[in-house]
């Protein structure tokens, strides 16, 4: 039984790794069969654990978002509040920039419980990173926590067409955005950050 | 004959307007039939003028990109070099933010002659806006002209999920990016801007 469980666990990991690889290379528009082939397991093995493609995509997205949430919580341990926010921004953008899956697939599984949980963990930690940096005077005070993931998504997309030819290009645009977040900002931000209600509405208008 | 020509011209405009509307609402993944219905003309009328969907998408994208190129050249007429760049950035982003077509369709028709022509016009004018603002000390000197459209695309995408619930959200992220472009930048940009060769390579890897 233990051997069977170990085999099942190993298969699960192989499927998730294969799915993450295929999604990262080509986006979420790939078949479960292709994932099974890449993982070297049968279609039935994948299908038993992930009866729908949404379930498979959600598992991959959740795994990736857990890394992002871990990075946000790890950054909170740093003494320097400005460095902590920059460190998180770099790690999160590096992960997204290498991986078409996170950006393109997330909208389709945004309501799945495991995905919601990791997003809430991340937003909670980012909220603390933002408040701390603002309290210490190293971050513009009109920034809201929800701005951070949206800005990082923008940075990822600015560089996305160059993923193959200059995979580090996102660093150039992240540096510009981080400079724009300093407390010496010239402008007051002209439009309010999205409210929780707007975030919910946007999620449904994208998913629907 | 003149009447016929006037009719044909009017039909062409109706088709382009209808196509732009449908693309703006729902992206380029719509059929020629749907565009014909919206324009109130027959399938054959659309098909005669635009024998492939690429031709139709290219015509719409070219029309939109001409507005962007016009905005860049108009901005060059302003006396204040900083205001000129900001003015162009706002107009270009406003157009993209309202219009899924430009962002999603451009990659598919990037090599079409009319599209290439408008892109080159825009990049030429943006190059002059950038150099002028740098010469006058109101723009960080390590910015390259090609960074401008990539940053604006990032701003558009940062706000894209909120298009329906807060169509002006892009203004918030544009303000942050523009603050990051001031000459009082904290960082030197850590990665070079894409070269012409990289831009060509990226175009082909996206289109292919």
Interface residues (C-beta under 8 A of the other chain):
Chain A: X107 X143 X147 X150 X151 X153 X154 X155 X156 X157 X158 X159 X161 X162 X164 X165 X166 X168 X169 X171 X172 X173 X175 X176 X177 X178 X179 X180 X181 X182 X184 X185 X186 X187 X189 X190 X191 X192 X193 X194 X198 X201 X202 X203 X205 X206
Chain B: X107 X140 X143 X147 X150 X151 X153 X154 X155 X156 X157 X158 X159 X161 X162 X164 X165 X166 X168 X169 X171 X172 X173 X175 X176 X177 X178 X179 X180 X181 X182 X184 X185 X186 X187 X189 X190 X191 X192 X193 X194 X198 X201 X202 X203 X205 X206
